[in-house]
Amino acid sequence: MHGQSPKRIAIAPESTPPAVTAPAPAPAVAFVALVLANVALAFGPWFVRLADTGPVAAAFWRITLAAPVLALAALATGGRPQRLSPALWGVLALAGLAFAADLGSWHVGIHKTTLANATLFGNSATLIFPIYGFLVARVWPTRMQAFALALAAVGAALLMGRSYQLDPRHLVGDLLCLLAGVLYTGYFILMARARTVMAPLSSLALATMASIVPLLLVALLLGERILPQAWGPLILLALVSQIIGQGLMIYALGKLSPLVVGIALLLQPAVAGIIGWIAYDERLGAPDFVGLAMVAVALVLVRRASGVAKPVPADDLGREEPA
């Protein structure tokens, strides 16, 4: 297009996998995208509760309604999935399955616990994803980043201390949301690997399409109501959570470290708490605002301290390079 020659695939030799170096410092555009992504994703539990379908069926419609838009956007920006290697197809398929399992368990949990609990436990990737960055990807934090992580952890504890309730009625929902957080971490790890060789829209579109069939099958097996009477909440769920929220999140994943992404996830419980206050009169107290302020300060610190990260090894996924 525009006089450029077609692209070709360059497969890295197995003995010497390429190294992908994280950008330094963290791009401002990617950081803003990350913040906006978490704000958009925080509306997800509210839309799930408003939907008149089953919880897994709501996840199915979130994916199904968003998939054509994401696919068209990917094609419009030059995405060519037929050029991908089998290994990368496998990574995207696993990412889609992990995301389907994450959404299914989280949406069921949302109906079995409080809105704040669901968002907090559903974002347990806040801690798990940075640990992956430290131990596996060898992206070690600076002193300032370590301080920011500790500050964010204290802020999260304040948020959790106010919202978490030791109520047996919430146990199943809490466990399902915690499972969703673990699965969400797996999705992040797989998508971060795919983003080393793919554009964000292409990777998100393919992973999204891989989630459709598993979610539909589970919804049918559970005997849920599939077809809604009111499409509004489902359309908003697909637009705000999947297209905007996940679209911006996957873009940021390819440009920011796991530590920055993990801390930013704490914005979701904070925003969800405000939504719960407005929509369900779940009032916030002084500890909530202190925790929110600490998370905000941690985000500023980790953004300012983002420097050169160590190279993150990329598997032999097949890189698409210009001729």
C-alpha positions as CSV (number, residue, x, y, z in Angstrom):
1,M,0.0,0.0,0.0
2,H,1.2,3.5,-0.9
3,G,4.1,2.1,-2.9
4,Q,5.6,-0.1,-0.2
5,S,6.7,-3.6,-1.0
6,P,5.0,-6.6,0.6
7,K,6.1,-7.8,4.0
8,R,7.9,-11.1,4.6
9,I,8.3,-13.4,7.6
10,A,11.7,-13.7,9.2
11,I,11.9,-16.8,11.5
12,A,14.5,-16.5,14.2
13,P,16.7,-19.6,14.6
14,E,15.9,-21.8,17.5
15,S,19.3,-21.6,19.0
16,T,19.3,-17.8,19.3
17,P,15.9,-16.5,20.1
18,P,15.6,-12.7,19.5
19,A,15.6,-10.3,22.4
20,V,12.9,-7.7,22.6
21,T,13.9,-4.7,24.6
22,A,11.2,-2.7,26.4
23,P,11.1,0.9,25.4
24,A,12.7,3.5,27.7
25,P,11.4,5.6,29.1
26,A,7.8,4.4,29.0
27,P,6.0,6.3,26.2
28,A,3.6,8.9,27.5
29,V,0.9,7.8,25.0
30,A,1.1,4.2,26.1
31,F,0.8,5.3,29.8
32,V,-2.3,7.4,29.0
33,A,-3.7,4.5,27.1
34,L,-3.1,2.2,30.1
35,V,-4.9,4.6,32.5
36,L,-7.9,5.0,30.1
37,A,-8.0,1.2,29.6
38,N,-8.4,0.6,33.3
39,V,-11.1,3.2,33.7
40,A,-13.0,1.7,30.8
41,L,-12.6,-1.9,32.1
42,A,-13.9,-0.8,35.6
43,F,-17.4,-0.3,34.1
44,G,-17.5,-4.0,33.1
45,P,-19.0,-5.4,36.3
46,W,-21.8,-2.8,36.3
47,F,-22.8,-3.7,32.7
48,V,-22.7,-7.4,33.5
49,R,-25.2,-6.8,36.4
50,L,-27.4,-4.7,34.1
51,A,-27.5,-7.4,31.4
52,D,-30.6,-9.6,31.4
53,T,-28.8,-12.7,30.1
54,G,-26.8,-15.2,32.1
55,P,-23.3,-14.1,33.2
56,V,-21.4,-16.3,30.8
57,A,-23.8,-15.4,28.0
58,A,-23.0,-11.7,28.7
59,A,-19.3,-12.6,28.3
60,F,-20.2,-14.3,25.0
61,W,-22.0,-11.2,23.7
62,R,-19.2,-9.0,24.9
63,I,-16.8,-10.9,22.7
64,T,-19.1,-11.6,19.8
65,L,-20.3,-8.0,19.3
66,A,-16.7,-6.7,19.6
67,A,-15.0,-9.3,17.3
68,P,-16.2,-7.9,13.9
69,V,-15.3,-4.3,14.9
70,L,-11.8,-5.4,16.0
71,A,-11.3,-7.6,12.9
72,L,-12.2,-4.8,10.6
73,A,-10.0,-2.3,12.4
74,A,-7.1,-4.8,12.3
75,L,-7.6,-5.3,8.5
76,A,-7.8,-1.6,8.0
77,T,-4.5,-1.1,9.6
78,G,-2.8,-3.8,7.5
79,G,-3.1,-6.9,9.7
80,R,-2.3,-10.1,7.8
81,P,-3.0,-13.1,10.0
82,Q,-2.2,-15.6,7.2
83,R,1.5,-14.6,7.6
84,L,1.8,-15.7,11.2
85,S,3.8,-18.8,12.3
86,P,2.1,-21.9,13.8
87,A,3.7,-21.1,17.1
88,L,2.1,-17.6,17.2
89,W,-1.3,-19.1,16.2
90,G,-0.9,-21.4,19.2
91,V,-0.1,-18.5,21.6
92,L,-3.2,-16.5,20.3
93,A,-5.4,-19.6,20.7
94,L,-4.3,-20.2,24.2
95,A,-4.7,-16.5,25.0
96,G,-8.3,-16.7,23.7
97,L,-9.0,-19.7,25.9
98,A,-7.5,-18.1,28.9
99,F,-9.6,-14.9,28.3
100,A,-12.8,-17.0,27.9
101,A,-12.1,-18.8,31.1
102,D,-11.3,-15.5,32.8
103,L,-14.5,-13.8,31.7
104,G,-16.7,-16.8,32.4
105,S,-15.5,-17.2,36.0
106,W,-15.4,-13.5,36.7
107,H,-18.9,-12.8,35.3
108,V,-20.4,-15.6,37.4
109,G,-18.5,-14.3,40.4
110,I,-19.8,-10.8,39.9
111,H,-23.3,-12.1,40.6
112,K,-22.2,-13.9,43.8
113,T,-20.2,-11.3,45.6
114,T,-20.1,-7.5,46.0
115,L,-19.1,-5.3,43.1
116,A,-16.0,-4.1,45.0
117,N,-14.9,-7.6,45.9
118,A,-15.4,-8.8,42.3
119,T,-13.2,-6.0,41.0
120,L,-10.5,-6.4,43.6
121,F,-10.1,-10.2,43.3
122,G,-10.6,-10.1,39.6
123,N,-7.5,-7.9,39.3
124,S,-5.2,-10.0,41.4
125,A,-3.0,-9.8,38.3
126,T,-1.9,-6.6,40.0
127,L,0.6,-8.7,42.0
128,I,1.0,-11.8,39.8
129,F,2.0,-10.0,36.6
130,P,4.8,-7.9,38.1
131,I,6.1,-11.1,39.8
132,Y,6.2,-12.7,36.3
133,G,8.1,-9.7,35.1
134,F,10.7,-10.0,37.9
135,L,11.2,-13.8,37.9
136,V,10.6,-14.9,34.3
137,A,11.1,-11.9,32.1
138,R,13.9,-10.6,34.3
139,V,12.6,-7.1,34.2
140,W,13.9,-6.0,37.6
141,P,12.5,-2.8,39.3
142,T,14.6,0.2,40.3
143,R,14.4,1.5,43.8
144,M,11.8,4.1,42.9
145,Q,9.7,1.4,41.2
146,A,10.0,-0.9,44.2
147,F,8.8,1.9,46.4
148,A,5.9,2.6,44.0
149,L,4.9,-1.1,44.2
150,A,5.0,-1.0,48.0
151,L,3.0,2.2,48.1
152,A,0.4,0.7,45.7
153,A,0.2,-2.5,47.8
154,V,-0.6,-0.4,50.9
155,G,-3.2,1.5,49.0
156,A,-4.7,-1.7,47.7
157,A,-4.8,-3.0,51.3
158,L,-6.7,0.1,52.4
159,L,-9.2,-0.4,49.5
160,M,-9.6,-4.1,50.3
161,G,-9.9,-3.5,54.0
162,R,-13.0,-1.4,53.4
163,S,-14.5,-3.5,50.7
164,Y,-13.8,-7.1,51.6
165,Q,-16.4,-8.8,53.8
166,L,-15.8,-12.1,55.6
167,D,-19.3,-13.3,54.6
168,P,-19.8,-17.0,53.7
169,R,-22.4,-15.9,51.2
170,H,-19.6,-14.3,49.2
171,L,-17.1,-17.1,49.4
172,V,-17.9,-18.8,46.1
173,G,-18.1,-15.5,44.3
174,D,-14.8,-14.4,45.8
175,L,-13.0,-17.6,44.8
176,L,-14.4,-17.4,41.2
177,C,-13.1,-13.8,40.9
178,L,-9.7,-14.8,42.3
179,L,-9.5,-17.6,39.8
180,A,-10.4,-15.0,37.1
181,G,-7.5,-12.9,38.2
182,V,-5.1,-15.8,37.9
183,L,-6.5,-16.6,34.4
184,Y,-6.3,-12.9,33.5
185,T,-2.6,-13.0,34.3
186,G,-2.1,-15.9,32.0
187,Y,-3.9,-13.9,29.3
188,F,-1.6,-11.0,29.9
189,I,1.5,-13.1,29.7
190,L,0.4,-14.7,26.4
191,M,-0.7,-11.4,24.8
192,A,2.5,-9.7,25.9
193,R,4.5,-12.4,24.0
194,A,2.2,-12.0,21.0
195,R,2.7,-8.2,21.1
196,T,6.5,-8.7,20.6
197,V,5.8,-9.6,17.0
198,M,2.2,-8.3,16.3
199,A,0.3,-5.1,16.2
200,P,-2.2,-4.6,19.1
201,L,-5.4,-4.7,17.0
202,S,-4.4,-7.8,15.1
203,S,-3.4,-9.7,18.3
204,L,-6.6,-8.6,20.1
205,A,-8.9,-9.4,17.2
206,L,-7.6,-13.0,16.9
207,A,-7.6,-13.7,20.6
208,T,-11.1,-12.3,20.9
209,M,-12.4,-14.6,18.1
210,A,-10.7,-17.6,19.8
211,S,-12.9,-16.8,22.9
212,I,-16.3,-16.9,21.2
213,V,-17.0,-20.7,20.9
214,P,-15.8,-21.7,24.4
215,L,-18.0,-19.0,26.0
216,L,-21.0,-20.0,24.0
217,L,-20.6,-23.7,24.8
218,V,-20.2,-23.0,28.5
219,A,-23.3,-20.7,28.5
220,L,-25.3,-23.5,26.8
221,L,-24.1,-26.1,29.2
222,L,-25.1,-24.0,32.2
223,G,-28.5,-23.5,30.7
224,E,-28.2,-19.8,30.7
225,R,-30.5,-17.4,28.9
226,I,-28.6,-16.5,25.7
227,L,-30.7,-13.9,23.9
228,P,-31.3,-10.7,25.7
229,Q,-34.4,-8.5,25.7
230,A,-32.4,-5.3,26.2
231,W,-29.3,-5.0,24.1
232,G,-28.1,-1.7,25.6
233,P,-25.9,-3.2,28.5
234,L,-24.4,-5.8,26.2
235,I,-23.5,-3.2,23.5
236,L,-21.9,-1.0,26.1
237,L,-20.1,-4.0,27.6
238,A,-18.6,-4.8,24.2
239,L,-17.8,-1.2,23.3
240,V,-16.4,0.1,26.5
241,S,-14.8,-3.1,28.0
242,Q,-13.7,-5.0,25.0
243,I,-13.1,-2.6,22.2
244,I,-11.9,0.4,24.1
245,G,-10.7,-1.1,27.4
246,Q,-8.9,-4.2,26.0
247,G,-7.9,-2.4,22.9
248,L,-6.0,0.2,24.9
249,M,-4.7,-2.4,27.3
250,I,-3.2,-4.6,24.6
251,Y,-1.6,-1.6,23.0
252,A,0.0,-0.6,26.4
253,L,1.2,-4.2,27.0
254,G,3.6,-4.0,24.1
255,K,5.2,-0.8,25.4
256,L,5.2,-0.9,29.2
257,S,6.8,-3.1,31.8
258,P,4.7,-5.7,33.8
259,L,5.3,-3.6,36.9
260,V,3.7,-0.5,35.4
261,V,0.8,-2.5,34.0
262,G,0.3,-4.3,37.3
263,I,0.1,-1.1,39.4
264,A,-2.2,0.5,36.9
265,L,-4.7,-2.4,37.4
266,L,-5.4,-1.0,40.8
267,L,-7.3,1.8,39.2
268,Q,-10.1,-0.6,38.4
269,P,-11.1,-1.3,42.0
270,A,-10.9,2.4,42.7
271,V,-13.1,3.4,39.8
272,A,-15.5,0.5,40.4
273,G,-15.9,1.7,44.0
274,I,-17.0,5.1,42.7
275,I,-19.4,3.4,40.3
276,G,-20.8,1.3,43.2
277,W,-21.3,4.4,45.3
278,I,-23.2,6.1,42.5
279,A,-25.2,3.1,41.2
280,Y,-25.8,1.1,44.4
281,D,-25.2,3.5,47.2
282,E,-22.1,1.6,48.3
283,R,-20.5,4.5,50.1
284,L,-16.8,5.1,50.3
285,G,-15.0,6.0,53.5
286,A,-11.8,7.9,54.3
287,P,-9.6,4.8,53.9
288,D,-10.9,4.3,50.4
289,F,-9.9,7.8,49.4
290,V,-6.5,7.5,51.1
291,G,-5.9,4.2,49.2
292,L,-7.0,5.7,46.0
293,A,-4.5,8.6,46.5
294,M,-1.7,6.2,47.3
295,V,-2.4,4.2,44.1
296,A,-2.4,7.5,42.1
297,V,0.9,8.6,43.6
298,A,2.4,5.1,42.9
299,L,1.4,5.4,39.3
300,V,3.1,8.8,39.0
301,L,6.2,7.5,40.6
302,V,6.4,4.4,38.5
303,R,5.9,6.4,35.4
304,R,8.7,8.8,36.3
305,A,11.0,6.0,37.2
306,S,10.5,4.0,34.1
307,G,13.8,3.6,32.5
308,V,15.6,1.1,30.3
309,A,14.4,-2.4,31.0
310,K,16.3,-5.6,30.5
311,P,15.7,-7.4,27.2
312,V,12.7,-9.8,27.4
313,P,13.4,-13.0,25.4
314,A,10.8,-13.7,22.7
315,D,10.1,-17.2,21.5
316,D,10.4,-18.3,17.9
317,L,7.0,-17.0,17.0
318,G,7.8,-15.7,13.5
319,R,8.4,-12.0,13.2
320,E,6.8,-9.9,10.5
321,E,9.3,-7.4,9.1
322,P,9.3,-4.9,6.3
323,A,11.2,-6.0,3.2
